Amino acid sequence: MFQVVPPHNPKVADLAPDEPVLTPYDEQHAVTYMRLLDAEADDADWREVARIVLNIDAAQEPDRARRAFESHLARAKWAARHGYRLLLQRGWPKNEK
């Protein structure tokens, strides 16, 4: 069986999930979360990250961009600290044919 590969640039919600379990949204946005963590490690400007990673223009929608950036970065950190354990326990989702 083939494994599901998360999309490289999926549509981003205004707020990331805030649940104690991994959600389908988290699985779809695993690459987004990694990109956010990389950007933070590089000390990138949040506005540029919002534009490039989240596809939200902070100049046009500053409040929405900031909320989305902060919630997705927080979720990325949660996933890196805790969520990966849940993923390892159950395994990455597989395509069903």
N, C-alpha and C positions, 0 to 999 in steps of 0.2 A: 504494500500500500504506500501511497505517496503521503507525505506530511503536508499540512497546510502551511504555506509561507505567508506571513502577514504582509499586507500591501505596503509598498514603500511610502506612500503618501496618502493615507486615507483621510476622508473628511473628518474634521475635528469638531466635537461638540463645544459649546461655550464653557462647560465645566466638565472636568474629568470625574469618573466615579469616585465615591468616597465610601466604599464598602470594605468589610474585613476579608473579602474573598476576591479572587481574580474573576473578572467578568469577561464576557465575549468582547466588549469594547477594549478592555486591557489587552486581550490577545491580538486584536486587530491593530492596536497602536503600540505594540512592543517596539517596533523600529522608531516610532515617534519618541517614545520614552528614552530610548538609547541616545537618540540625537539630542534631546534636551539635556541629558546628563553630560554628554560630550561638550555641548555648548557651555554649560555651567563650568565644567572643568577648564575650559578655555577662557573663561571670564568674558564671554560674548555679551554684547548689549541685548537686553531682553526684547527691545523693539525689533531688532534685526532677526532674532530667533523667532519671534512671533510671526514675522513676515515670511521667513524662509521655511520654518518647520511646521508652523500651525496654519500658514496661509491666511493670516489675519493682518491687515495693514494697520499698525498702531497709529499712524498719522490720521487715518480715516476714522478708526474706531478705537480710541485709546483705552477706554474703560473695558470694553469687551476683550481687547487684546491682552490687557494686563491680567484680568480675571482668568482668561483661558490659559495664559502662560503660567501663572502662579498655581492654578489647580492641577494642570498637567505636570508641572515640575514636581509638585508635592506627590502626585500619584506615581511618577517615575521613581522618586526616592523610596516611596513605600514598596513599590514592586521590587526594587533592587535590594531592599533590606528584608522584606518579608514575603512578598508575592512569589518570588522565584521558588521558594520551598513548596508552596502549593502546586506550582507547575511541575516540579520534579516528582511530587507525590503521585499526581494523576497522569502525568505525561502530556506532551504537546498534542492538541487535537489532530485527528487524522481525517483526511478526505473520506467521505463515504460514497461508494459507487453503487 
